[in-house]
Amino acid sequence: MTDVALPPAFADLAPFADWILPVERDRHRKRVTSDLATTRRFYDAMLPRMEAVLTYLNGRSWETLDAADRTLFVLASAFMEVSHPIELGWKSTDIEDAFPYQRLEFLSVSARTPWGDR
């Protein structure tokens, strides 16, 4: 992704476009297949911005989010999902004896974007 739609105040997050995955299943797969260093770079870039991101998004109506706001929402969702291995001090981005991610099936709301798309 080279042209990333983000609100202007968050344009510096564009280098992390590969984390812009609107569907939970895709974000989960990205996390468990990324190495810890890549995940940490994303986490370290997002952490100091999260208060501003949440303040910005909290001031908007869910139904009226534009494409840039939706992209920012998805990045914030990805950040929250990658926080586990970083904050809990895991040695990798997944638990060693976890159920194989390839066999997980995301159903219902989790299989859609927050806006109902698949």
C-alpha positions as CSV (number, residue, x, y, z in Angstrom):
1,M,0.0,0.0,0.0
2,T,1.7,3.2,-1.1
3,D,-1.2,5.7,-1.0
4,V,-2.7,5.3,2.5
5,A,-5.7,7.3,3.5
6,L,-5.1,8.5,7.0
7,P,-6.2,11.7,8.8
8,P,-3.5,14.3,8.2
9,A,-2.5,14.4,11.9
10,F,-1.6,10.7,11.6
11,A,0.1,10.6,8.3
12,D,3.4,9.5,10.0
13,L,1.7,6.1,10.6
14,A,1.5,5.4,6.8
15,P,4.7,3.3,6.8
16,F,2.7,0.7,8.7
17,A,0.2,0.2,5.9
18,D,0.7,-3.5,5.9
19,W,-1.1,-3.6,9.3
20,I,-4.2,-2.1,7.8
21,L,-6.3,-5.2,7.7
22,P,-10.0,-4.6,8.3
23,V,-10.9,-8.2,9.1
24,E,-10.0,-9.7,12.5
25,R,-8.9,-13.0,10.9
26,D,-6.4,-11.2,8.7
27,R,-5.0,-9.1,11.6
28,H,-4.6,-12.3,13.7
29,R,-2.7,-14.0,10.9
30,K,-0.5,-11.0,10.4
31,R,0.4,-11.0,14.1
32,V,1.2,-14.7,14.4
33,T,3.2,-14.8,11.1
34,S,5.2,-11.6,11.8
35,D,8.5,-11.8,13.7
36,L,8.7,-10.2,17.1
37,A,11.0,-7.3,15.8
38,T,8.5,-6.3,13.1
39,T,5.7,-6.4,15.6
40,R,7.7,-4.4,18.1
41,R,8.4,-1.7,15.5
42,F,4.7,-1.3,14.8
43,Y,3.9,-1.4,18.6
44,D,6.6,1.2,19.4
45,A,5.3,3.6,16.6
46,M,1.7,3.3,17.7
47,L,2.0,3.3,21.5
48,P,2.9,7.0,21.9
49,R,0.1,8.0,19.4
50,M,-2.7,5.9,20.9
51,E,-4.0,8.5,23.2
52,A,-4.3,11.0,20.3
53,V,-5.8,8.3,18.1
54,L,-8.5,7.4,20.7
55,T,-9.3,11.0,21.4
56,Y,-9.6,11.7,17.6
57,L,-11.8,8.7,17.0
58,N,-14.0,9.2,20.1
59,G,-15.0,12.6,18.7
60,R,-16.6,11.0,15.6
61,S,-19.8,9.1,14.9
62,W,-19.3,5.5,14.0
63,E,-21.7,5.8,11.1
64,T,-20.0,8.8,9.6
65,L,-16.4,7.7,9.7
66,D,-14.7,8.4,6.3
67,A,-12.1,6.2,4.7
68,A,-9.2,7.9,6.5
69,D,-10.9,7.6,9.9
70,R,-11.7,3.9,9.1
71,T,-8.0,3.3,8.3
72,L,-7.0,4.8,11.5
73,F,-9.5,2.7,13.4
74,V,-8.1,-0.5,11.8
75,L,-4.6,0.5,12.7
76,A,-5.7,1.1,16.3
77,S,-7.4,-2.4,16.3
78,A,-4.2,-4.0,15.0
79,F,-2.2,-2.2,17.7
80,M,-4.4,-3.6,20.4
81,E,-4.1,-7.1,19.0
82,V,-0.2,-7.0,18.8
83,S,0.1,-5.6,22.3
84,H,-0.2,-9.1,23.9
85,P,3.1,-10.5,22.8
86,I,4.9,-7.2,23.5
87,E,3.4,-6.3,26.9
88,L,3.4,-9.9,28.2
89,G,7.0,-10.5,27.2
90,W,6.4,-13.4,24.8
91,K,9.4,-14.8,23.0
92,S,7.4,-14.9,19.7
93,T,4.2,-13.4,18.3
94,D,2.2,-16.5,19.2
95,I,2.0,-19.0,22.1
96,E,4.2,-22.0,21.4
97,D,1.6,-24.6,21.9
98,A,-1.4,-22.6,20.7
99,F,-4.1,-24.0,18.4
100,P,-2.8,-23.7,14.8
101,Y,-3.9,-20.4,13.4
102,Q,-4.5,-22.0,10.0
103,R,-7.3,-24.0,11.6
104,L,-9.1,-21.1,13.2
105,E,-12.3,-20.1,11.7
106,F,-13.6,-16.6,12.4
107,L,-17.4,-16.5,12.3
108,S,-20.2,-14.0,12.2
109,V,-19.2,-10.5,13.1
110,S,-15.5,-11.3,13.3
111,A,-15.4,-12.5,9.7
112,R,-16.5,-9.0,8.5
113,T,-15.1,-5.6,8.6
114,P,-16.5,-3.3,11.2
115,W,-18.7,-1.9,8.4
116,G,-20.3,-5.3,7.4
117,D,-18.1,-6.0,4.4
118,R,-16.4,-9.4,3.9
